[in-house]
Amino acid sequence: MPLEFNKLGIRFQYPDNWSLAEEDALAGCQSVTVYSPGGSFWSVAIHPPSSDPNELAAAALEAMAEEYEGLEAEQVRETVVGREMVGHDLNFHCLDLTNTACVRSVSTGQATLTIFCQAEDREMERIQPVFQAMTISLMQNIK
């Protein structure tokens, strides 16, 4: 049975065997992260509605490029539950493992959301549908 996060003006479901880290939200930051048992994570940050999704996605890409030498990035546009999302698919090495990350940003009218998910490549194939389900759940609950 999935669990539900319903704070900060957002709502989404996540697997009951994943751990929710809302310390950032409790500290006044507008973000929440959910971790898989294997260490992969899905995170959503809430920005003012006037924030530009393209600029937020570009800032995330820039931060990752500064952190990971040899980062490969592909610009992506996708529609989730009728909402146009912009962002990047990223590939990089960390601790001798290849990793994939996805950054998506979307304006909802009430806020601009940035979703970031990351997994080691061996886990990504299995966990990508879970990331997608959480994103769909989030988008379905936006008014």
N, C-alpha and C positions, 0 to 999 in steps of 0.2 A: 504494500500500500504506500503510495507516495506521500511525502510530507509537503507542507505548503508554507511558503514564506509570504507574509502579508503585512509589510511595514514600508515606511518611506514613500508611500503612495504607489507602490508596485506590488504585484502578486504573481507568484509562479510556483509550480510544483517541482520537486526534486526527489531523487531516490531516497528511500528511508535508510539505506546503508551508507549514505554520503554524510559528511559533516559540514555543518553550516558555520561559517565564521562571520559574525556580525560585529566584531570589535570595532571595525572602522565606522560602521553605522552608529554604534553606541558612543563613539568618540566624536560624533558630529559630522563625520564624512558621509557622503551620500553614496555608499557602495556596500555591496555584500558579495561574498564569495562562497561557493560550495565546492568541497573537495571530495574526489572519489577515494575509495580505499587504496587505490594504487598511486595516488598523488596527483592525478590530473585535476584540473579545476576549471570552473565556469564562474565568471564574475560579471556583475552588472554595476555600472556607475551611472548616477543620475546627475544630469547637468541642467542648467536653466534652459527654458524652451527657446531662448534666443541663440543658443549655441549652435554653431554650424557643424552638422555631422561629418562633412568632408574634412574640416579642420581638426576635429577630434580624432578621426581615423588617421590622418596624417601625423598628428602628434604622437599617437601610439606607435606608429611605424617608426618614427624618428627615435623614440625612446628605445625601442627594441634594437634598432640598427646601432645605437650607441653601446648597447649592452652586449650584443652578439656579433662578433666579427664574421663576415661571410654570410650574413643573413640574406636569404632569398625571399622576395616578396612578389606577390601577384595581386593587382588591384581587382576587386570583386564588387559587383552589384547583384543583389538578390532580393526577391520579394518574399516576405514571410507574413502570412495572414493578411495579405493585401497591403503591406507596408514596405516601401522601398528602403532597403538597407545598403549602406556603402561601407567599404572596408578593404581588408587585405587578408590573404592567406599567406602565412609565413612559415618558412622552414629554416632550421638552424641547428647547430650542434651545441650541446651543453653536457658537461661531464662525460664526454665521449659517446653520448647517445644522440641520435637524431630526433628532433622534436618538431611538432607542427603546432602552430597557433593560428587562431582566427580572431580578427578584430572586425566588429560590425557596429555601425552607429546609425541611429534612426531618430528622426524628429517625430514626436507623437502629438504635438500641439500643447500638451501639458508639461512636457520635459523632453530633453534630448537624452537618449540612452546610448551608452557604449557598452557592448558586450565583448568580453575577452575570454577565450577558452584556450587551453593548452594541454597537450598530452605528449608523452613519449610516443614515437611512431608505432611501436609494437602494440601499444594500448589504444592509439587513436582510431584504428579501424573498428575496434569493438565498441569504443565509447562515443564515437561521433554521433550515432543515433540518439544517445542520451542527451548530449549537448543540444542537438537539434530539437528534441522534445521539450527541453527546458526553455529554449528560446521561443518555441511556438506557444508554450504555456504562458510565458510572459506577454507575448504579443496579443494573445487571445483575451487577456485580462486588462488591456489598455482601453480606456474609454475614449 
